[in-house]
Amino acid sequence: MLTAIEAKRADGDTREIKVVFQDVVDSHFGGYLGIEEVAAGQEKALTSKIRKAFRAILSSYLNWKILVFIVVAMGLTYSLPDSKFTHNVLLIVIFLFAFSPMVYAAIFVNKKIKTAKGKRSLLKGQLISQAYLPVIFLNGALYLPTIFFVDDVSSTGFKLYKQLPLPALMLVAVVFMVLNLSTIALCKQFIRKEMGR
């Protein structure tokens, strides 16, 4: 837009800047709706880029090493006492894995990606919303199973997970660990790119 305004000034257009600006908006973008379409297109492109990067990072974690880790971790749970304390510890681990990317994004993304006062960063917003993904999965994992237990109104996801065998809880913990690592790696990758500018 600035280049178009400068070109008009160089061609001898001496009208008031508001008039020249409106002329550029109308002729180059088809009005303010055209500018909104460009902004929406950029947002859609950034969202697609972040999702594609997240899928690539997630798939890099899903390999034979993680399968071996899952088998070993699930095997180790057979040596743990099947007690309320052990179930609670694994539930706390799952919660930590689910919530830590959100905390990481809130602290480090806000700290590293600077914006002008009163302005919002599209990249910052997309990364923080992506960091909510493990929490969303945790919410679904806790409350979707209760749909199948309609008869028992007092059933909550917490009660159901406390009744799961330890190997199943360990599997859930490893799934959230992979989501955690993928989300934090995504944030670090985009922060490095942003800092490199």
Secondary structure in CASP SS format (residue, H / E / C, confidence):
PFRMAT SS
TARGET T0000
AUTHOR 0000-0000-0000
METHOD secondary structure of the structure
MODEL  1
M C 1.00
L H 1.00
T H 1.00
A H 1.00
I H 1.00
E H 1.00
A H 1.00
K H 1.00
R H 1.00
A H 1.00
D C 1.00
G C 1.00
D C 1.00
T C 1.00
R C 1.00
E C 1.00
I H 1.00
K H 1.00
V H 1.00
V H 1.00
F H 1.00
Q H 1.00
D H 1.00
V H 1.00
V H 1.00
D H 1.00
S H 1.00
H H 1.00
F H 1.00
G C 1.00
G C 1.00
Y H 1.00
L H 1.00
G H 1.00
I H 1.00
E H 1.00
E H 1.00
V H 1.00
A H 1.00
A H 1.00
G H 1.00
Q H 1.00
E H 1.00
K H 1.00
A H 1.00
L H 1.00
T H 1.00
S H 1.00
K H 1.00
I H 1.00
R H 1.00
K H 1.00
A H 1.00
F H 1.00
R H 1.00
A H 1.00
I H 1.00
L H 1.00
S H 1.00
S H 1.00
Y H 1.00
L C 1.00
N C 1.00
W H 1.00
K H 1.00
I H 1.00
L H 1.00
V H 1.00
F H 1.00
I H 1.00
V H 1.00
V H 1.00
A H 1.00
M H 1.00
G H 1.00
L H 1.00
T H 1.00
Y C 1.00
S C 1.00
L C 1.00
P C 1.00
D C 1.00
S C 1.00
K H 1.00
F H 1.00
T H 1.00
H H 1.00
N H 1.00
V H 1.00
L H 1.00
L H 1.00
I H 1.00
V H 1.00
I H 1.00
F H 1.00
L H 1.00
F H 1.00
A H 1.00
F H 1.00
S H 1.00
P H 1.00
M H 1.00
V H 1.00
Y H 1.00
A H 1.00
A H 1.00
I H 1.00
F H 1.00
V H 1.00
N H 1.00
K H 1.00
K H 1.00
I C 1.00
K C 1.00
T C 1.00
A C 1.00
K C 1.00
G C 1.00
K C 1.00
R C 1.00
S C 1.00
L H 1.00
L H 1.00
K H 1.00
G H 1.00
Q H 1.00
L H 1.00
I H 1.00
S H 1.00
Q H 1.00
A H 1.00
Y C 1.00
L H 1.00
P H 1.00
V H 1.00
I H 1.00
F H 1.00
L H 1.00
N H 1.00
G H 1.00
A H 1.00
L H 1.00
Y H 1.00
L C 1.00
P H 1.00
T H 1.00
I H 1.00
F H 1.00
F C 1.00
V C 1.00
D C 1.00
D C 1.00
V C 1.00
S C 1.00
S C 1.00
T C 1.00
G H 1.00
F H 1.00
K H 1.00
L H 1.00
Y H 1.00
K H 1.00
Q H 1.00
L C 1.00
P C 1.00
L H 1.00
P H 1.00
A H 1.00
L H 1.00
M H 1.00
L H 1.00
V H 1.00
A H 1.00
V H 1.00
V H 1.00
F H 1.00
M H 1.00
V H 1.00
L H 1.00
N H 1.00
L H 1.00
S H 1.00
T H 1.00
I H 1.00
A H 1.00
L H 1.00
C H 1.00
K H 1.00
Q H 1.00
F H 1.00
I H 1.00
R H 1.00
K H 1.00
E H 1.00
M H 1.00
G C 1.00
R C 1.00
END
